[in-house]
Amino acid sequence: VGYGPYFNMGRHHAEEINSTEGLKVVAICDRDPERVKQAKRDFPDVDVYTDIKKFLGNPKVEVVTIVTPHNTHKELTILSLKAEKNVVVEKPMCLTLKEADEMINLAQKKKLMLTVYHNRRWDGDFLAIEEIVNKGIIGKVFNVEVFMGGYHPPRQWWRSEKEISGGYFYDWGAHIVFWVLALIKYKIKKIYGVSHKRVWHYVSNEDEIKSIIIFEDKEVADIQVSSISTVPKPKWRILGEKGGISGNFGENLKVFEYTSGGIIEKNVGVKPSQWHKFYQNIADHLLMGEVLEITPFMGRRVIGVIEKTMESAEKGVPLSFE
């Protein structure tokens, strides 16, 4: 559902599905007739629709992948679940915890799969970092800093409009929050958010968001997404009790280890990204009963962090997180 031209994400999902054993695209729906025509050109054998109800009435459709603007995710997920379809929803899962709970509760009631397309769980740099952390090379992680951005005017489209996108933090921020929660697996105690609207006044999204997350044993994560950062900053800076990691786009990771003789620095190559594993896991889960890699509760926790960050930024005080 959704075959928009930006990033060609509809086509991306369709190609990923068709390249996965056990899965096949049988239908595509978009309310824009021109995009439906493009979908038919790209995939001549599929059924195409501009009417979501007719699409959901197709008995061949067993899993619905939702690739639409963020503020439509909850409504389309609920429609699909009510039509007895399993659901893959693009990140972010939705805009609020209330929406996430409604989606999860219905999926559980219907005994249907609900998952979120957190494909960057399989990004090459994250996979390498996860391996280093899990092997205990840098010891217990107590500080994770992640930065995404630069100084660039936002495009005039739906992703730049807060009413549709949810805000700037709902884009790359959703990926980053997922990474952080995968690296620091502890209960969150407090979240403090700061937002800036200083430069790009022709769109309603914020210019910059910072989220500081405090975990139960004083571990801390510092997430920053910015479109007004004139000074470069590394993508990754991670500190553990025995060492640390730094990294940037397109570069090897730098891994620092404490020894009796001081600090040793090593270059560690990133792994190949493995986005195909998302749909491979969907097939394995539905056809063979394998464990679902990205549970709806993971998507919900990401939304909770984003929502609390924005609420904290508005109120100007740290907030508790349950």
Secondary structure by P-SEA (a helix, b strand, c coil): cccccccaaaaaaaaaaaacccccccbbbbccaaaaaaaaaacccccccccaaaaaacccccbbbbbccccaaaaaaaaaaaacccccccccccccaaaaaaaaaaaaaacbbbbccccccccaaaaaaaaaaaacccccccbbbbbbbccccccccccccccccccccccaaaaaaaaaaaaccccccbbbbbbbcccccccccccbbbbbbbccccbbbbbbbbccccbbbbcbbbbccccbbbbcccccbbbbbbccccbbbbbbbbcccccaaaaaaaaaaacccccccccaaaaaaaaaaaaaaaaaaaacbbbbcc
